Amino acid sequence: MSSGENIIWLNGSLITASEAYISPLDRGVILGEGVFETMRAYGGKPFAVDRHWKRLLRSCEILGLPTPPRDDFTNALSQILSANTLLEARIRFTVTKGTDLTGDSLTMFCIASPAPVFGATERVVTVPWLRNEHSALSGAKSISYGENVIAQAYANKNKAGEALFFNTKGELCEGATTNIFIVKDEQVFTPPISSGCLAGVTRELVIELCHSNAIGISEITLTSQPLTDADEAFLTSSTREVQPISHLNGIPFPKSDGGISHRIAGLYRNILRHDCAL
C-alpha cells in the first residue's frame, strides 16, 4: 500500500483497490440489493456522521438488510481518510446483502476520493422520466442508480450539470443527486418527502437553518409552474452543499446572482466552520 494506489476499506480491512474482491454472486452485484451513503470530509473530519448513519439505517430497513455495526461504519470513515491521506474528501460507505441468502452476512466497503469542485452556480434541466413516489424503494438511498445515470447523461447532453425529476402526479420531486429548493418573494419552498424525494442530509440542515434564522420555509407540493415562476432556486447535497441554480432549461432565474440562496449558502458554510473548524 505504499505505491500511492487508492486504498479501500472492505469488511473491516484496508486493501488496495487492485486487490479488492467482491463475489460475482453478491446480491449487490446481481440484483442491486444494497444501500449507500455519500458524505463530505473537511480537514480530515467527516461531516454530519450521525445524520448519515441514521439515514443508512432507514435505507437498510426499507430493503430488509441487517443493521451494520455502528463501529464498522465510524471506523471505516476514519481509516479510509487516513490510509489515503485525504483531508478534503468525498466518502462513500456501501452495504450489500452479500452472498448469504439466509444469514445476516453483509458486504461492506468504503471508498474515498478528493472532494469534487463545483461551480458557484449550476444549470439544470427537467427530464422526461418520472420518479415513482409509490415505489418500494422510495426513501432509500439504494445502489440501484440506473435512472439517475440516464438522467444525468440527458442533463449533460443538454449542457446542464443536474437533472430534475417530477413524480407520477406531475409534482416536483428532486434532482438526480440533489434536493431542490425554490424561492418566491423571499419565501423558500421544497417538495415534501411524500413527493418521493430522498430525505437529504443537507436538505434537513437547510430546513433547520431557515427555521433558526427567521427565513420562511415550507415543505409543500410544487408543480412545474412554481418552479418556472420562482425568483431563484438552489440545489443541496453533501458534496454540492448549497448551490444556487443559474438556469432552468436554458432560461435564467431573475435573482440567480444573489438573494436568499446565497444567504442560506453562507449560513451552511458557517455550520461547517463551527463543526469542522475550517
GIFENCOR-V208409 format. One record per helix or strand of 2 or more residues. SS is the DSSP state (H for helix, E for strand). FROM is the first residue (numbers start at 1). TO is the last residue. If there is no record, write none. Layout:
SS:FROM:TO
SS:FROM:TO
//
This chain:
E:7:10
E:13:16
H:17:19
H:27:30
E:34:42
E:45:46
H:49:63
H:70:83
E:89:96
E:107:114
E:121:131
H:146:157
E:162:167
E:172:175
E:179:184
E:187:190
H:193:195
H:201:212
E:217:219
H:224:229
E:232:237
E:241:248
E:251:252
H:260:276
//
